[in-house]
Every structure is written in structure tokens, then in C-alpha cells.
Amino acid sequence: MSPSGITPLNLLPSDPPPRNLDSSASFRTDTRPATQTEEGQSRIDTTPESASSSSELKKRNLAELRWAMIRGSRLSKPDTPKDTSIAVKTKLVSTPTKPRNTPDHDPENKEPKVEVTRRFSISSNLKRQDPPTKRLKSLFVKGQRTDATVSPEDILSARNLDGELGRFTLRHDSSYRYAWDLLIMAMILLDVILTPLSLGFNLTPSFMDGLNILGTILFVIDFIVHLFSSYTDERGDLISGPKKTTMHYLLSGWAIPDFLSWFPFEVFAESSKGRVLSFTKIFRLAKVSQIARKFNSAKKAGILRFILLLGIVLTVVHLLACYWSWVADGWRSHLEENTFVPQSLFDEYALCWSLVVGCLNASPPAMYTTVEEISVACFMLVGNILQASVFGSVAVLISSFDEDEAAYNKKLISTSERCRFLGISDELTKRIRGYYENLWRETKSVSSDADTFINELSPALICEVKFQLYRDMIKQIPFLSSKTLAPAVIEMLILHLRTVIYMQDDVLIRKGEFGDWMGFIGSKGSVGVLDPNTGTRKIIRILRKGDYFGEMALLQRAKRSTTAVALTWVQIHVLCRNDLDNVKEQYPTQTEILEREINKYMQSKVRYK
């Protein structure tokens, strides 16, 4: 019986229609699935088809309801099968006043017309899983990739950096291209040294012509190599193909100096104008832009930036010394009046070099022509700029060396003052200072958060760095190294690890306290496990890099069974119980596997004891 006191109505196709129904009404019953039948739900819809009075309708409805209750009590005795996939819809239609010749209304047959419709089975609905659970289980379906790690090689493959190159295209980051760039840079350095010497001091060795020809050939080939070298766009996609690479190089701004470095200006110069002919060689120095391009992509910090600046100063002094020898005709004619008279090319170059350095430091030489005066004035301006650059770079370099140490000394002073203000004892203050001293000695930092550097990185880099640092350490744990456990679970546990630093003689865990974390020993330090059966301080085991402790209390949610102390300055990578529970909630399909591995591990520990 239903809560309303009405027995559910279930009609079979063989049941005859009620004989006391009026011919002007039709009775419709829709049998629902078994779920509604068990709950006692039924629906009786009575629709009048004639314009009879309301009292007659009430009488007919009452008669129909009485008949339905009688039939329902008879049919509800046998239990309805719970697993049914066919729902029967029965229409009982009485003979109308004017019969109609339709398939559902046969004037000669007043038996009810039965309509059988297919519906979803109840059993199939009960077996259907919720979308979230199904979605989580699909992560570990056989045949799908369960490893959530994305390696740099996968990223390069996704960016199409390892794709096939177009025809007539040279890969820009290949080993052959690097070797070629080194050869070109060596040729550029020779040009930077020899070309100004040949212009300023009329240096014409026998190998100079051959070197010029070789340099021109190499620079032409290098220009062609740049035209057909691939490149990566701002999205990191590899771009190849002669049309695209050529257009990119010509519009990059480096094509003009590279073109000037090999263009044969000597062919278009008249042989009578020897000085103009020699001046065209200065365009060979335009290739120096390639050196600037290479160093521009390097990290210019600290000592590297200072070395780069020193190289720029020496190059500028060399170029100005050669320029002074080329334009200072008046000064050259009075060389015999000086106390030092150069006897060789090297002596003359050294004299010009020293005079230029003096000009840069506001100590000009004797000047006899207007060109010399203008040149010396320009030398002084350039010297002021170079001096400011050198002094600033040296100051930054020295301050960078002392910056961290100054912060360390400031931290020690502030720590001592704070301890004195709080009234901390001298012995404890000494231990606090020792903490920062050891922290500075081991990490060159005064930050107590060992994960500060890692947390400053992007989320992708944090995952990759932590996975590389802690992967081998996690694999040593039996209940986390199972092959059946999904790699995504291992990676989530690795991401939850955080680093804590302990000083010597610090107590890590105490016997009798509730444990909510386990620790892994990092790259440095050692931990001693005390004998739990004696009251004396006796070390029964020493843990070192890669070892772990505290896992039993974490897994069993029990008290600690022993005490562990730090024997030296040590880094501990901590996994908390909340993090483990969060991983279980995120991967419910892997929880059973993880629990099984944990039970195996705890049973093995019990047998070992």
C-alpha cells in the first residue's frame, strides 16, 4: 500500500475492461517503471469526452476508482520484478457514442488496445556511474597514458621544434651551425686586429691578400647561410623554407652590416685613389655586429659583464690608436723631436696606444693640425664615457660580491639585538646565531625558507625541479614505488613536499607524540634514532641521505614509537598527512591501490619486529 492508502495499479494486457464504465468516458492508465511501483506511485488520469453534468462525472469517476482499487489489490500480491526493461502502457477505451473506424477504435471489438513501449531498464540505470567518478576512472584506463609528466622533449615536440625542415633550409641550432659560427667569430677577431693595422700603419704582409680573399669568401658563405637558416617565432614554432627565412633575415636589421662586410668595394674604386681604396676595408669591421649579436643573447651578469666591458675598452683603444696613426701626419713628422723615437712597427703602435690612453684620461699629446685637435677632443669625450662605464661596472661588481655578505652581517646584528630585547639567555642566543651561521655557510642565504627559490619559479618549472630532486627519494619508499600506482599520484605527492632545516641536536620527533608527518633526509646531514626501550640517550641507527622516518605513525595515525634527533645540520623534506589525504581525494580510484600497498608495508614491518 502506498502512503496515500491507494494500491498501485498494474494492468496486464489480458485484463478485461471494467463492465460498469460509462460509454462516454475513457480511462487511461500508464504503468511506470518498478522504481515508482515500489514507492507506491500511480497516476490515474480521467478525461471526460462528452458534455454530461458534473454529478454524473463524479459517479463515473467513483466507480472507476473503486474498480481500480479492487483490481490493484488482486494484482499487487505477487512481487513485481525489479529488473525489467519493458514498460506496458495500456489504454482502456470504452465504446463512444459514434464509433470511429481507426486502428485504435474498432467498432466490432471493444477490447482494450495495448501499446508496448521500450524503456531503459532499471538495472542499467542503477549500474550507471556518476560522471565525476567515471571521469576520474578514465584517467587510468588501460591503453591510455597515465604519466602526467611533461618532459622538455614533449614540449619541444608539441611546439614542432623537432619537425621536418623545409627544403634548402639549415637548422639554426644544429651542431654544424655552431661550428660554423665559431669559425666566423675567429675570422672576425682577426679582421678587428689586422684591418685597422693595415690602414693605420701600412701593414702589408705577404699573407694579407690571401687573408682578405679568405675572409671575403667566408663572409659571403655566411651571408648565404643566414638567408637559409631556420628560426623560431614568438610562439616558439619552427619556421623553415627559403622564402620565409630569407624575408626574416633581410628584415632583421643584421643583413645590412653583414652585406657591407663582404661587398667588394675595391672593384669600384679607382687604383689612383689608394687612400680611398684602403678606406673601403673599414667596412670589413661591420661584421663585428655578429659578435655583439652573440654576446647579446648571453647573460651579462657579474664577472662576465665586466670581461665583456673590458674587451670593448681594449677594442676601442686599438681602433683609436690605428686611427691616430692614420690621420696624425703633423705629429708623425715631429717624432724625432720626442725623447722616444720608435724604431719598429711595434714601437710605433705602442707609442700611439699610450698616447690614446692618455687622451682618454685628459692628457693630450702635441697637436700640429686641425684634424689632430678635433680627433683629440673626440678622444677625450669617448674617454669620459668609457671611464664612467668602467667605474660603474666595477662598482656594481664589487657591490654584488658584498651584497649577500652584508645582508648576512646585518641579520646577525639584528638577531643579537632582538635576543637581548626579549631577554633570551646567552646560551640560547648562541644557538640562534649558530643557526644563521650554518644557514649562511651551507646555502649562502639567510632565508629560513629553503623552498624560496623553487617557489619563485613558474608552476611548470616548480613541477619539473621538484620531480628531478625528489623522484629517486620517493621511489625508495616501498608503498610508493609500486608499479601499479599511477605516476600522477607519485607526482602529486612530490609537489606537496616542503623542506625544513634542523640544527645539530634538534629533536625531530619525540616518542609518545602523535605523528602527522614523515620526513626524508635531503642531500646533507644525518639523523640519529634513539633506543626507545631505554631512558638513556643511545643511538641505535643513523639515517643519512635518502633515508626516511616517521612513516608508521603517519600511516597508522598512532603515536611515535621512538625519538629522532639531528646529528648535524640537516635538511628534511616533509610529507604531511593532510597532503596525503588530499591526494587520495583527488585520485579515488588509486586510493584502494595505495591502501593495499600501505597495508603490505605495515604487515612487513610487523613481521620484521
Summary of the structure (lengths in Angstrom):
residues: 609
radius of gyration: 46.0
end to end distance: 61.8
largest distance: 148.1
contacts: 1581
relative contact order: 0.05
helix: 54%
strand: 11%
